[in-house]
Amino acid sequence: MSRYCAQIALFGVLTLLLLTVAGTAVAQGPAISHVGAVNIDDSTADIIWTTNVTADSRVNYGNTTALGLTEYDSSPVTSHSVTLTGLSPATVYYYEVTSEDGGGNSTVENNSGAYYTFSTLAGMELEGWIWTANSGSVVQASFSGLTSMVERSHTERSFSMHATGNLTVHYPAGDEVIQLDLYGNRARSLFYLRQEVTGTSASFAGAWLDDGTGGCYVSLSGMLILPNPGGQGLKSAKVCFVALRTPGVDVPLAEPGSFVETIDSLLTRMVKLVDRVLGSLTGVGFRDLLSSILTKVAVLVSALRNLGTPYIS
């Protein structure tokens, strides 16, 4: 009789173990995969991932590994997308994702404790002037776009740059919008950007000056060569000279210390001087003088080309 009771007790223990194991399997949270950040601009980003069962969506994020911010969507889905808003431009953000199924089982995916990251873009809102061979006059221009900068590991404050946006030329008869997609590099305070596509090219150089508090001042100048279907001026192309800068921002001045900081300080002081000179001259006939000079240059280049001279860039 005692042996029979022992067998029953053993059977009960085995059954309990099986139920425990089965319960553990059921209690596992959703499997999370394909975590990423998409549609990133200067203030928003979409965090996406997938789960093997329907579950809600939660993103914990912040500009340090302490995180501290949360966005939540209670909709039960397998393809998850949560939009983060109010982000700071040109900032690295850390994040993790969490999904909980209908049974209350949840999973946290944080890249094995290292967290996932993405960087917001820097906004570029510039104003200035542009001169074109077609119109023969200087007119107002503005650029609105976004810039990504990926810092190179081997050199401090050296970046690969990608800028996209619209250059708007404000002619008296109406605006002309020119789409730009530019690539280049930034080494500390100096940068250049280039675009070369069929029928259009652009080359800009400038100064990118950080004020130490997250703000920046950008000034650039360069040349655009655009298709010229009207056949005017240079016949095969429309040449534009462009000068743009961040409006309403005083040029920051870096105090010299090391050799590199001394060079930066000299650059910022030079930019500040040029900025003030241009700002004062554009209101006292400088545009007309510049227009006259550049128009004569364009006529000269056109005449040279008519003589069979190879293309002059």
Secondary structure, DSSP 8 states (H G I E B T S, - for coil): -HHHHHHHHHHHHHHHHHHHHHHHHHH----EEEEEEES--SS-EEEEEEEEEEEEEEEEEESSTT--EEEEEEEEEEEEEEEE-S--TT-EEEEEEEEE-TTS-EEEE-TTTT-EEEE--EEEEEEEEEEETTT-SEEEEEEEEEEEEEE-TTSTTEEEEEEEEEEEEEETTEEEEEEEEEEEEEETTEEEEEEEETTEEEEEEEEEEE-SSS-EEEEEEEEEEEE-TT--TTSSEEEEEEEEE-TT---------SHHHHHHHHHHHHHHHHHHHHHHHTTTTHHHHHHHHHHHHHHHHHHHHHTT-----
